[in-house]
Amino acid sequence: MAGIVERLCALALTAMAAACASEPRGSGGRQTPLFYASLAAPAAQVDAQSAAGMINLYRRNNGLPPLAVDPALERAAGAAAADMAAHDKPASAEALKRKLSAAGVAAPAVNVSAGYHTVAEAFSGWRESPVHNRTMLDGAGTRLGIATAYAPGSKYKVYWALIVAGPEQR
């Protein structure tokens, strides 16, 4: 029973924290939390800090330290998402991990996916998938990069890349 209560509290904290970051919705003055903003639009981009906040609350509730948003991993995630959108198909997480490792990224863990239109949808989908959940809860991770790419003619519309990695190697 205690585990259920902890999970409910974690979800409530996640929702409250993400609701603090919002953007205007229409002219009525109502606010849409960033994690519910649709990324299925040409100029839409995931807000990395907001997404990291949601992931970090989840990590904290699972006894893990937070991940820092890393600009180099942001660029790598952006390139991966753009490549998937250009080819109109999800990429291989294993191939992306190999590419990142070859480039010197420490202990990369990767989520690549398509079809989620909001951060909330992606987070929920990843949390419910054992493979994707392991990436968000990677104990070796200290930093992350997250990006989306929009493909208007695609059945998926939005492609996602999340990279979690260990400390930057010097």
C-alpha positions, 0 to 999 in steps of 0.5 A: 500500500505504501508503494501505491501512495508514493507513486500517487504522490510522485504523479501529483508532484510531477503534475504540479511542477510541470504546471508551473511552466506554461505558455499562453493558450489562445486569447482567452488568457488561459494557460496550457502547461508545457507538458500538454502543449502539442509538438505536432506543429512546424515551429514546435520544440520540446522544452528541455528544462520542463521535460527534464523537470518531469523526468527528474521528479520521477527519478527522485521518487525512484531514489535517483539523482537528477539529470542536468540538461546538456547542450551537446546531448541536446544537439545529438538528440536533435540530429537523431529526431530530425533524421527520423523525421526526414526518413519517416521512421523510428531509428534503432536505439542500439545504432544510436547508442553505438554512434554516441559511444563512438563519439565518446559519450559515456554510458549512453542510454537512448529512447527513440520513439514516434507518435507522441504529440506532447511531453506528457504522452511521451513521458507516460508511454516511456514510463509504461515501457520497461525498455524506455523506463530503464533509460529514464531511470538509468542509474549511471546517468548524470545528464540528458538531451531531449528533442523532437522533430515534426514531420507533417506528412508522416503518420507519426507527426512527431519524432522523439529522441531522449539521450541519458549519459554519464559524466562528460569524459574529458 
